Amino acid sequence: MIELDHDIPIKFTVFKDQYTTEPVQIVLGPFTKLLNFIEMPKIGDKNTNYCFVGGEVKGKRNNENTVSRSLITIDYDDIPVDIDFYSEVSNKLDTGFAIYSTHNHKPEAPRFRLVIPLDKSYELTSDEYRASVQYIATKILEMDFYDPASEVLSQVMFLPTVSEENVDNYIFKYVDEEPLELEPILAVAEVQRSIKHKPLVDDDTWQMILKGLNEGEYIGRNSAMTKIVGHLITKNVNPTVIYYLLSYWDEHNQPSLQEEGQFDTVFKSIYNKHRREV
């Protein structure tokens, strides 16, 4: 049994195959629960194992019904043979992750699935998930030879299979580190997409955020502040102006971050992360 020091709780939804849209079950448990599923592959034909979405899907599988994501899952199918995929990922990603070889993997034609646990379950739009995958794959890992289907919020990923003659070539590895915080990446995605005039946050979401939030309501006060800061940075707003605009906004939160003595700390942390990434 695999044991981790950073065994974050996750949710993932299991399906019989890629054609069946009704889930078999929603699994809630530690990250090691999934790792134990993928440690040993099923011996058989391609796509004969169960498949999963790295989050919670309620009802028929589609983007609209994918209510949260606990995992980022990315398929790499066209890896240059001279690249040690595990070493590349572990050198560039300072968080926990797992990789396992997919069915058609061969030493001369490596193919891997990358699974990254998130620090919490995120309610994401299709655009937010797509932007997150793109940023991780191309900006952090600097490996753009991934399967674009990985950008789909409700994309299923098969649990591992190998043919009988390829059993010895199955590869499974993991790194036990803190999970990935997605908020800074979402903020950068907001910056990049705003430049392209494709905002990630729609009008209804802005109205919900700007009227003020109760503690634990909707996306939460910290996440709301992250979106506001990211949006204002794209407009080249002076940091002092951003600070005071957010302090006025925070007065509508119940309780406000200022009342709890957290405002300055949260603001500085979020602002500095955004500025480093832009």
ZAMARGU-4260 file (C-alpha; in steps of 0.2 Angstrom, whole numbers, plus 5000, padded with zeros to 4 digits):
<rodrens>
0) 5000/5000/5000 | 5006/5017/4995 | 5008/5030/5010 | 5010/5049/5007 | 5014/5063/5019
5) 5004/5074/5008 | 4989/5063/5006 | 4976/5076/5000 | 4957/5072/5000 | 4951/5071/4982
10) 4935/5066/4972 | 4935/5057/4956 | 4921/5050/4946 | 4922/5032/4938 | 4914/5027/4922
15) 4913/5010/4914 | 4920/5016/4897 | 4921/5031/4887 | 4904/5029/4879 | 4894/5027/4895
20) 4890/5044/4902 | 4882/5038/4918 | 4894/5036/4932 | 4898/5020/4941 | 4902/5029/4957
25) 4910/5045/4964 | 4925/5041/4974 | 4929/5052/4989 | 4946/5048/4998 | 4964/5052/4999
30) 4975/5054/4984 | 4983/5037/4988 | 4966/5029/4984 | 4969/5033/4966 | 4987/5029/4966
35) 4983/5012/4972 | 4971/5010/4957 | 4985/5015/4945 | 5000/5006/4953 | 4996/4990/4944
40) 4989/4990/4926 | 4976/4978/4920 | 4982/4966/4907 | 4971/4966/4892 | 4966/4976/4877
45) 4966/4995/4876 | 4952/5004/4885 | 4946/4988/4894 | 4948/4996/4911 | 4937/5008/4920
50) 4940/5026/4916 | 4938/5042/4927 | 4936/5061/4927 | 4947/5069/4940 | 4933/5077/4949
55) 4914/5076/4953 | 4902/5073/4939 | 4883/5073/4944 | 4872/5064/4932 | 4876/5062/4913
60) 4895/5066/4909 | 4897/5083/4901 | 4906/5099/4905 | 4890/5107/4913 | 4888/5092/4925
65) 4906/5092/4930 | 4904/5102/4946 | 4922/5101/4953 | 4939/5096/4949 | 4951/5089/4962
70) 4964/5083/4949 | 4972/5090/4933 | 4975/5076/4921 | 4986/5078/4905 | 4990/5065/4892
75) 5007/5066/4883 | 5007/5055/4868 | 5021/5062/4857 | 5036/5063/4869 | 5053/5064/4860
80) 5062/5048/4864 | 5077/5057/4871 | 5066/5065/4885 | 5065/5057/4902 | 5047/5062/4906
85) 5047/5059/4924 | 5063/5069/4927 | 5057/5083/4916 | 5041/5084/4926 | 5049/5082/4943
90) 5062/5096/4939 | 5049/5109/4934 | 5034/5105/4945 | 5037/5108/4963 | 5021/5099/4969
95) 5015/5082/4971 | 5010/5072/4955 | 5010/5054/4948 | 5013/5048/4930 | 5009/5031/4922
100) 5012/5024/4905 | 4997/5022/4894 | 4992/5007/4883 | 5002/5011/4868 | 5018/5016/4877
105) 5034/5008/4872 | 5052/5013/4876 | 5055/5019/4858 | 5038/5029/4858 | 5034/5035/4876
110) 5017/5039/4881 | 5012/5045/4899 | 4997/5051/4909 | 5001/5065/4921 | 4990/5067/4937
115) 4992/5082/4948 | 4982/5083/4964 | 4975/5100/4968 | 4975/5108/4985 | 4956/5108/4986
120) 4941/5104/4974 | 4938/5119/4962 | 4922/5123/4953 | 4929/5127/4936 | 4921/5133/4920
125) 4927/5124/4904 | 4937/5139/4899 | 4946/5140/4916 | 4950/5121/4915 | 4957/5123/4898
130) 4967/5138/4902 | 4974/5129/4917 | 4980/5114/4907 | 4987/5125/4894 | 4997/5135/4907
135) 5004/5120/4916 | 5008/5111/4900 | 5016/5125/4891 | 5022/5137/4904 | 5027/5127/4919
140) 5032/5110/4911 | 5037/5118/4894 | 5031/5103/4885 | 5018/5107/4872 | 5016/5090/4865
145) 5001/5085/4875 | 4984/5078/4869 | 4972/5093/4867 | 4958/5082/4873 | 4966/5084/4890
150) 4960/5102/4890 | 4941/5096/4891 | 4934/5098/4908 | 4924/5082/4908 | 4937/5072/4898
155) 4938/5054/4904 | 4955/5046/4907 | 4957/5027/4907 | 4964/5017/4922 | 4980/5008/4916
160) 4980/4993/4904 | 4995/4984/4896 | 4996/4970/4883 | 5003/4954/4890 | 5019/4956/4880
165) 5021/4974/4886 | 5019/4971/4905 | 5038/4974/4909 | 5037/4991/4900 | 5023/4998/4912
170) 5029/5013/4922 | 5021/5021/4937 | 5030/5034/4947 | 5024/5048/4960 | 5031/5062/4970
175) 5025/5065/4988 | 5024/5084/4989 | 5011/5098/4993 | 4997/5098/4981 | 4996/5111/4967
180) 4987/5128/4972 | 4977/5132/4956 | 4972/5150/4961 | 4988/5159/4955 | 4987/5149/4939
185) 4969/5154/4936 | 4974/5172/4940 | 4987/5171/4926 | 4975/5163/4914 | 4963/5178/4918
190) 4977/5190/4913 | 4981/5181/4897 | 4963/5178/4891 | 4959/5196/4895 | 4972/5202/4884
195) 4964/5192/4870 | 4947/5199/4875 | 4941/5182/4881 | 4938/5184/4900 | 4936/5169/4911
200) 4924/5178/4922 | 4906/5182/4915 | 4895/5196/4921 | 4884/5186/4932 | 4900/5180/4942
205) 4906/5197/4943 | 4890/5203/4950 | 4890/5189/4963 | 4908/5193/4968 | 4906/5212/4969
210) 4891/5213/4980 | 4901/5205/4994 | 4902/5187/5000 | 4898/5179/5017 | 4912/5168/5024
215) 4912/5151/5014 | 4899/5158/5001 | 4901/5154/4983 | 4919/5154/4978 | 4925/5162/4994
220) 4932/5179/4998 | 4950/5174/4995 | 4946/5167/4978 | 4935/5182/4974 | 4950/5193/4978
225) 4961/5183/4967 | 4950/5186/4952 | 4948/5204/4955 | 4967/5207/4957 | 4970/5197/4941
230) 4957/5207/4932 | 4964/5224/4937 | 4982/5219/4934 | 4977/5216/4916 | 4971/5234/4915
235) 4988/5240/4922 | 4979/5248/4937 | 4991/5256/4949 | 4994/5244/4964 | 4988/5258/4977
240) 4972/5260/4967 | 4969/5241/4967 | 4972/5240/4986 | 4960/5254/4990 | 4947/5247/4978
245) 4948/5230/4986 | 4947/5237/5004 | 4931/5246/4999 | 4925/5229/4991 | 4930/5220/5007
250) 4918/5231/5017 | 4903/5222/5009 | 4910/5205/5014 | 4903/5196/5030 | 4914/5196/5039
255) 4926/5207/5030 | 4944/5201/5029 | 4949/5218/5037 | 4939/5214/5052 | 4948/5197/5054
260) 4965/5205/5052 | 4969/5195/5036 | 4966/5208/5022 | 4984/5215/5021 | 4992/5198/5021
265) 4980/5190/5009 | 4981/5205/4997 | 5000/5205/4997 | 5001/5187/4994 | 4989/5187/4980
270) 4996/5203/4972 | 5014/5197/4973 | 5010/5180/4965 | 5001/5188/4951 | 5015/5200/4947
275) 5028/5186/4947 | 5018/5176/4934 | 5013/5190/4922
</rodrens>
